[in-house]
Amino acid sequence: FDKIYTAAGGTGMNAFTSYDLTFYFINVPSNKFELWAWMESDRLNNSVFREFYSERDVVHEERRLRTESTPTGVFQEQFDSMFWMASPYSWPVIGWTSDLNSYSMDEAMKYWNTYYRPNNLVGIIVGDFDPAAAKKTISTYFSRLEPGKVAPPPVVTLEPKQGAEMRMIAEAETQPQVEIRYHTVGFQHKDSYALDVMSSILNGRTGRLYKDMVEGTKVASSAGAQQDSRKYAGAFSFEAETKGESTPVQLEEGWYAELKKLQTEAVPAEELQKVKNQAMADSYRRLQSNFFLLIQLAQAEALGDWSEINKESAKIQAVTAEDIKRVATQYFDKTNRSVATYTRKAGATMAADPELAALPGPMQGMARQAAKKIGEEKDADKLKEGLTQLRDQAAQVPPQMAPVMEYLMKKMEARITELEKSAK
């Protein structure tokens, strides 16, 4: 499949799965659009899973790499399951190990015939093409697909209101850190925009968390906040990693102090306009790349409405200081929070790495573990192959992942040089 696309000038064929969608994508020359329509419609019409069991093993390895081999991976799964008590969001996207062990070909086909049918699919085309000709080509090839006999079942189990604070305390081979998470709202809820603006006020080098906790009290090496608006529910999280001999308790205290300000004091007009200007500039930049435009359309449609890409900026600009004060009070009660505290495992030592410390806190654990594996690798050719793959993927990763990719590529280059010198 990949060879046919590559021979025709196709690039970047890949896919990803998140909580609310699975997305397949590829870049093809405009004059190969019909080839794409034929290939993709045929894949959906007559899929043959010849390598099912070997690919299941690949997913096992991916789980080991991304979850089980990272310092906090299994604890993060446990925290998710604790936070989402009833919602299907409590299940890890990649699946539990027992699921992967027992997943059969019959179950895969049943799933495919339910979810990979035209009544549950959306196609997105971005780039240089003639709309009328594209519609005709799509009709020619995709009209042969038959709707699934069984419609995807509706999600009927929703998250109940949390009645008491929940806490998880874990020991890991990592710098002490904290995550505090609150139940909020889902996609396109009117309060999601105020929560997004609130996170922007807190984030970045000019944001409150960096100024007060990293530069000010110096209790954190990194700190950030995020509103995650999913299809059926939402969550707001604060994450930070300690600096020096600071403790997780100090990180918590710092967060509660910042939250108290947002609940009791209106955000100054100048500060609010600053983050609105940044949001407007970011929305413009996201339109400059066909790939990121494609991703945005897919995400918005999967969550419920592709046209949100045209509406979100205006809704962000309409957020007021009073809106931020209101949501900071409404959703951030202590009974609505779940706290994950990670302390350093006895005997674990953390070597200083300025480049690693410069990465966002939530990404440091993953990057540290990957760098460790790179340092242990003894096959230079294998590292070169991995470096080539990273370089190919670098242009397609989300902007927030770019520093991690650059860090890992540097580590690979240094390790290759080290191995080649020792071989001489």
C-alpha positions in Angstrom: 0.0 0.0 0.0 2.7 2.4 1.0 4.9 1.5 -2.0 2.1 2.4 -4.4 1.6 5.8 -2.8 5.4 6.5 -2.6 5.9 5.6 -6.3 3.2 8.2 -7.1 4.7 10.9 -5.0 2.8 10.4 -1.8 4.4 11.3 1.5 3.7 11.3 5.2 1.3 8.4 5.3 0.4 7.9 8.9 -2.5 7.6 11.4 -3.3 8.3 15.0 -6.0 7.5 17.5 -7.2 9.7 20.4 -10.1 9.5 22.8 -12.7 10.7 20.2 -11.4 9.8 16.8 -9.1 7.7 14.6 -7.5 9.6 11.8 -5.6 8.4 8.6 -3.8 10.9 6.5 -1.4 11.3 3.5 -0.1 14.0 1.2 -0.5 13.2 -2.6 0.1 15.4 -5.7 -3.0 17.1 -7.0 -2.9 15.0 -10.2 -3.0 11.8 -8.1 -6.2 12.6 -6.4 -8.1 9.8 -8.3 -5.4 7.3 -7.2 -6.1 8.3 -3.6 -9.9 7.9 -4.0 -9.4 4.5 -5.5 -6.9 3.3 -2.9 -8.8 4.6 0.2 -12.2 3.4 -1.0 -10.8 0.0 -1.8 -9.1 -0.2 1.6 -12.5 0.5 3.2 -14.4 -1.9 0.9 -12.1 -4.9 0.9 -9.8 -4.8 3.8 -7.7 -7.9 4.4 -5.9 -8.0 7.8 -3.1 -10.4 6.8 -0.7 -9.1 9.5 -3.3 -8.8 12.3 -1.3 -10.7 15.0 2.1 -9.2 14.1 0.6 -5.7 14.3 -1.0 -6.6 17.6 2.5 -7.3 18.8 3.6 -3.8 17.5 0.9 -2.2 19.6 2.1 -4.2 22.6 5.6 -2.8 22.0 4.2 0.7 21.6 2.4 0.3 25.0 5.7 -0.8 26.6 7.6 2.1 25.1 5.0 4.9 25.8 3.5 3.7 29.1 5.3 0.9 30.9 8.8 2.1 30.2 8.3 5.7 31.3 8.7 6.8 34.9 5.1 7.9 35.4 3.2 6.1 32.6 1.4 3.4 34.5 0.6 5.9 37.3 -0.9 8.3 34.8 -3.2 5.5 33.6 -4.2 4.9 37.2 -4.9 8.6 37.7 -7.0 8.8 34.6 -9.1 5.8 35.8 -9.5 7.4 39.2 -10.5 10.8 37.7 -13.0 9.4 35.1 -15.1 7.2 37.4 -17.8 6.2 34.9 -16.9 7.8 31.6 -15.3 5.6 28.8 -12.5 8.2 29.0 -11.2 6.1 31.9 -9.9 3.6 29.4 -6.4 4.2 27.9 -6.5 4.8 24.2 -3.9 2.1 23.5 -5.8 -0.4 25.7 -5.0 -2.4 28.8 -2.4 -5.2 28.5 -5.2 -7.8 29.1 -7.2 -6.3 26.2 -4.3 -6.6 23.8 -3.6 -10.1 24.9 -7.2 -11.3 24.3 -8.1 -9.2 21.3 -9.0 -11.6 18.4 -9.4 -11.3 14.7 -13.2 -11.9 15.0 -13.4 -9.0 17.4 -11.4 -6.8 15.1 -13.7 -7.5 12.2 -16.8 -6.8 14.3 -15.3 -3.5 15.3 -14.3 -2.6 11.7 -17.7 -3.4 10.4 -19.3 -1.2 13.0 -17.0 1.9 13.0 -15.2 1.8 9.7 -18.3 2.1 7.6 -19.4 5.1 5.5 -22.1 6.1 8.0 -19.4 6.7 10.6 -16.7 8.2 8.4 -15.7 11.8 7.4 -13.3 12.6 4.6 -11.3 15.9 4.6 -9.3 17.3 1.6 -7.1 20.3 1.9 -4.9 21.8 -0.8 -4.9 22.5 -4.5 -7.9 20.8 -6.1 -11.1 21.6 -8.0 -14.1 21.1 -5.7 -16.5 20.0 -8.5 -14.1 17.5 -9.9 -13.2 16.2 -6.5 -16.9 15.6 -5.6 -17.4 13.7 -8.8 -14.3 11.5 -8.1 -15.4 10.9 -4.6 -18.9 9.9 -5.7 -17.5 7.5 -8.3 -15.2 5.6 -5.9 -16.8 5.9 -2.5 -20.4 5.3 -3.5 -19.6 1.6 -3.7 -19.3 1.4 0.1 -22.2 0.0 2.0 -23.4 1.4 5.3 -22.7 -0.8 8.3 -25.5 -3.2 9.4 -24.9 -2.3 13.0 -24.7 1.5 13.9 -22.1 2.6 16.4 -23.8 2.4 19.8 -24.4 5.8 21.6 -22.4 6.7 24.6 -24.9 6.6 27.4 -22.7 6.4 30.5 -21.7 10.0 31.4 -19.5 11.2 34.2 -21.4 11.9 37.5 -20.6 14.9 39.6 -17.6 14.3 41.8 -18.5 14.6 45.5 -15.2 14.6 47.3 -11.5 15.3 46.6 -9.5 12.3 45.4 -5.7 11.8 45.8 -3.1 9.5 44.4 0.5 9.4 45.8 3.1 7.5 43.8 6.8 7.0 44.0 8.7 7.1 40.7 12.2 7.6 39.2 11.4 11.2 38.4 11.8 14.7 39.8 8.9 15.3 42.2 5.8 16.7 40.4 2.1 17.4 40.8 -1.0 17.3 38.7 -4.3 18.8 39.9 -7.3 18.1 37.7 -10.9 19.4 37.8 -14.0 18.3 35.9 -15.1 21.1 33.6 -17.0 21.2 30.3 -16.8 19.6 26.8 -16.5 20.8 23.2 -18.4 24.1 22.3 -19.8 24.6 25.8 -20.0 28.3 26.4 -17.6 28.1 29.4 -14.9 26.2 27.5 -13.7 29.4 25.9 -13.3 31.2 29.2 -11.4 28.2 30.5 -9.1 28.3 27.4 -8.4 32.0 28.0 -7.8 31.3 31.7 -5.1 28.7 30.8 -3.5 31.2 28.4 -3.3 33.7 31.2 -1.4 31.1 33.3 0.9 29.7 30.6 4.0 30.8 28.7 7.1 32.8 29.7 4.9 35.8 30.3 2.2 33.9 32.0 1.4 33.9 35.7 2.7 30.4 36.6 6.1 31.0 35.1 6.5 34.5 36.6 5.3 33.5 40.1 6.4 29.8 40.5 9.5 29.5 38.2 11.0 33.0 38.3 9.4 34.2 41.6 9.3 31.7 44.4 11.5 29.3 42.3 9.7 26.2 43.6 9.1 24.9 40.1 11.3 24.1 37.1 8.2 24.1 34.9 4.5 24.8 35.4 1.5 24.8 33.0 -2.3 24.6 32.8 -4.6 23.2 30.1 -8.4 23.0 29.4 -9.2 19.7 27.6 -12.6 20.0 25.9 -13.6 16.5 24.6 -16.8 15.4 22.9 -18.6 14.2 26.0 -16.8 15.9 28.9 -13.9 18.1 29.8 -11.2 18.6 32.3 -8.8 21.4 33.4 -5.4 20.4 34.7 -2.4 22.1 36.4 1.0 20.4 36.2 4.3 21.4 37.7 7.7 19.9 38.5 9.8 20.8 41.5 13.0 22.7 41.3 16.0 21.8 43.6 14.8 20.8 47.0 11.3 22.1 46.6 8.4 19.8 47.5 5.1 18.8 45.8 3.3 20.5 48.7 4.9 23.8 47.7 3.7 23.3 44.1 0.2 22.7 45.4 0.3 25.8 47.5 1.5 27.9 44.6 -1.3 26.7 42.4 -4.0 27.4 45.0 -2.6 30.9 45.5 -2.8 31.6 41.7 -6.3 30.2 41.6 -7.4 32.4 44.5 -6.3 35.5 42.6 -8.3 34.4 39.6 -11.4 33.8 41.8 -11.2 37.1 43.7 -9.5 39.6 41.3 -10.6 40.6 37.8 -7.9 40.0 35.2 -6.5 43.4 34.1 -7.7 44.6 30.7 -4.1 44.8 29.3 -3.3 41.2 30.4 -6.6 39.9 29.0 -6.0 41.6 25.6 -2.5 40.2 25.5 -3.7 36.6 25.5 -6.5 37.4 23.1 -4.0 38.9 20.7 -1.8 35.7 21.0 -4.9 33.5 20.4 -5.7 35.5 17.3 -2.2 35.2 16.0 -2.1 31.5 16.7 -5.3 30.9 14.9 -3.9 32.7 11.8 -0.6 30.7 11.9 -2.6 27.4 12.1 -4.1 28.2 8.7 -0.7 28.6 7.0 -0.1 24.8 6.9 -2.2 22.4 4.9 -1.4 19.6 7.4 -2.4 21.5 10.5 -5.5 22.8 8.8 -6.3 19.2 8.0 -5.8 18.2 11.7 -8.0 21.0 13.0 -10.9 20.2 10.7 -10.7 16.5 11.6 -10.6 17.2 15.4 -13.4 19.7 15.2 -15.7 17.4 13.1 -14.9 14.4 15.4 -15.9 16.4 18.4 -19.1 17.6 16.8 -18.7 20.5 14.3 -16.0 21.2 11.7 -17.1 24.8 11.3 -15.8 25.5 14.8 -12.6 26.4 13.1 -14.4 29.5 11.8 -16.1 30.3 15.0 -13.6 29.8 17.8 -11.6 33.0 17.4 -14.7 35.2 17.8 -15.8 33.3 20.9 -12.3 33.7 22.4 -12.3 37.4 21.7 -15.7 37.7 23.4 -14.5 36.3 26.8 -14.6 38.9 29.6 -12.7 39.3 32.8 -15.9 38.5 34.6 -16.3 35.3 32.7 -12.8 34.1 33.9 -13.6 35.0 37.5 -16.9 33.1 37.2 -15.5 29.9 35.8 -12.5 30.0 38.2 -15.1 30.0 41.0 -17.6 27.6 39.5 -15.4 24.7 38.5 -12.5 24.8 40.9 -14.0 23.8 44.2 -11.9 21.4 46.3 -14.5 18.7 46.1 -14.2 18.7 42.3 -10.4 18.2 42.2 -8.2 15.1 41.9 -4.5 15.4 42.8 -1.7 13.2 41.7 1.6 13.6 43.6 4.8 12.0 42.3 7.7 11.7 44.8 11.2 10.5 44.0 11.6 6.8 44.6 14.1 6.0 47.3 17.6 5.5 45.8 16.7 7.2 42.5 19.1 10.0 41.3 18.5 12.5 38.6 21.5 13.7 36.6 21.4 17.3 35.6 20.5 17.9 32.0 19.9 21.6 31.1 18.3 20.7 27.7 16.0 18.3 29.4 15.1 20.8 32.1 14.2 23.3 29.4 11.4 21.0 28.1 7.8 21.4 29.3 7.4 19.5 32.6 4.8 17.0 31.4 7.1 15.9 28.5 10.3 15.6 30.5 9.6 12.1 31.8 8.9 10.7 28.4 12.0 12.5 26.9 14.2 11.3 29.8 13.2 7.7 29.3 13.7 7.8 25.5 17.1 9.5 26.0 18.1 6.7 28.4 17.2 4.1 25.7 19.2 6.0 23.1 22.2 6.0 25.5 22.0 2.3 26.0 21.7 1.5 22.2 24.8 -0.1 20.8 23.8 -0.4 17.2 24.7 2.8 15.3 22.8 1.7 12.1 19.6 1.2 14.2 20.1 4.7 15.6 20.6 6.2 12.1 17.4 4.5 10.9 15.5 5.9 13.9 17.1 9.4 13.4 15.9 9.4 9.7 12.4 8.5 10.9 12.3 11.3 13.4 13.5 13.8 10.8 10.7 12.7 8.5 8.1 13.1 11.3 9.4 16.4 12.6 7.5 18.5 10.2 4.2 16.8 11.0 4.2 16.8 14.8 2.2 19.4 16.8 4.2 22.5 17.6 4.3 21.6 21.4 6.1 18.4 20.6 8.8 20.0 18.4 11.2 20.7 21.3 11.1 17.0 22.4 11.8 15.9 18.8 14.8 18.2 18.6 16.1 17.0 21.9 15.9 13.4 21.0 17.5 13.9 17.6 20.4 15.6 19.3 20.8 12.7 21.6 20.7 10.3 18.7 23.3 12.3 16.8 25.6 12.4 19.8 25.2 8.6 20.5 25.9 7.8 16.8 29.1 9.9 16.9 30.2 8.2 20.2 29.6 4.7 18.8 31.5 5.4 15.5 34.5 6.8 17.4 34.7 3.8 19.6 34.6 1.5 16.6 37.7 3.1 15.0 
